[in-house]
């Protein structure tokens, strides 16, 4: 199974061997580090990765699959390390390379690659985060000196939560409103919206440059190894060439030119965030795998109660425990295959620059980042509970992971905002099909699209045979039906409310409906990618386990969503049959749960949770006792 699901397992072994040889690079689990100590350790780890011969920026530009995989591997070492790497190479390095031209690449690539030029991605402001179009920082061209003058106009425009900024950042991609003198000679400024500029922050000695004001964001809930800062700029001057001008140029006279419309240019600029979202999805998946591995191994080894006059049974043999962990195991595998698909699509979009692929990647990266990070955040609490009081011990890592991972739901796009983007793109896609037709035609099409997913025979709504319930055709059509029905009904509601309330208030009134649509769409995509993996698996035993997990993933969603029963898509007796089948599949997966988590091959020296080590079932308390100070 490991060979089938991981074609980069050799890279995993090499990277994790670095940390086996250098245990001093692993952050202590029990002892608290100061933020300064943690930042120094993360810096030391990143330099060790470079010294070992790995080049994250060259991975990013030449083998993006390895880049995201490296981030996933490092997430289980220290999420602060993964975030630090992402800021340096995906955000700072990626913005220079993707938004700049060959001139910028030649000037900055090697220094960014070797961490000789640590940098920042200065987009978020105190008043504005997700609403990038409303950023207030200004870059005004001084035609006389051929320089941009960067200013923070008020306190709300203070750049905030800027990673790499408090200690290391020597330069930043600063997102600011590009303003040039109006050609009519009136002295007014023409505002061309948000663009990115390379702005030096510190000198070689680490001191802030004139006009640059930097404050440490201080202690956070977690991720203390990331040096976040806030910035203000006061008449900071940079050369005109520091505009990252792939999508728009400004000449010596101040004339602005762009081959794109304002909306397309802005979308292309924001496309740089897509890579960050892909990286967060990979890192979140790593945490989900780690937590699930610990909970499954603990549940299999820990015995509690049992029949009279008989040995105690494993906690994992209880249906209540299976109900929590087997769907989680299935979802982790579903996210694994879908994330691998997303990475492949992202690489294809980078290679071909095809707009349709780019749009698909934007939608899937937004939806999957929101889904994966939201699911993992909830799963961490469930895993902690499944391990009882021992899950509460810091040495078993759930607490640190819950704290460190929590912000993944917010940065690189708040999850609620990202899901709205997915819903908006779904609505746009279907409406575009009828761009020249009356509005009513759009809704007739949506109604038909939903109807096409209905069972051909009404009797199917009552069918309870396990073969039917596990038929991929039924499961795919059911999940598509849910997406189609939500899409059609929300489109109807939006049309009705827009006429009365206006577009903004109509959208807000339908917001929970839109979020449900986005989640349903993501789950449908995940199941279809899971089935691709099932069908492509050459080993019969592995394929059987993958199919059982895929069925659990889909049936769990169908059983939990009242929409199917309200629409009589699943009749009452069929719902009961699905519930019985799920319990059967949980028991089936329980028998192979240990090898399924073992297939992720998370080494003990990386996992480090005493109750979740690969040897835990043989010596269930030995490592834990040592962690508690007992010699034997």
Secondary structure, 3 states (H helix, E strand, C coil): CHHHHCCCHHHHHHHHHHHHHCHHHCCCCCCCCCHHHHHHHHHHHHHHHHHCCCCHHHHHHHCHHHHHHHHHHHHCCCHHHHHHHHHHHHHHHHHHHHHCCHHHHHHHHHHHHCCCCCEEEECCECCCCCCHHHCCCEEEEECCCCEEEEECCCHHHCEEEECCCCCCCCEEEEEEEEEEECCCCCCCEEEEEEEEEEEECECCCCCECCCEEEEECCCCCCCCCCCCEEEEECCEEEEHHHECCCCCEECCCCCEECCCCHHHHHHHHHCHHHHHHHHHHHHHHHHHHHHHHHHHHHHHHCECCCCCCCCCCEHHHCHHHHHHHHHHHHHHHHHHHHHHHHHHHHHHHHHHCCHHHHHHHHHHHHHHHHHHHHHHHHHHHHHHHHCHHHHHCHHHCHHHHHHHHHHHHCCCCCHHHHHHHHHHHHHHHHHHCCCCCCHHHHHHHHHHHHHCCCCCCHHHHHCCCHHHHCCHHHHHHHHHHHHHHHHHHHHHHHHHHHHHHCHHHHHHHCHHHHHHHHHHHHHHHHHHHHHHHHHHCCCHHHHHHHHHHHHHHHHHHHHHCCHHHHCCCCCHHHHHHHHHHHHHHHHHHHHHHHHHHHCCCCCHHHHCCHHHCCCCCCCCCHHHHHHCCCCC
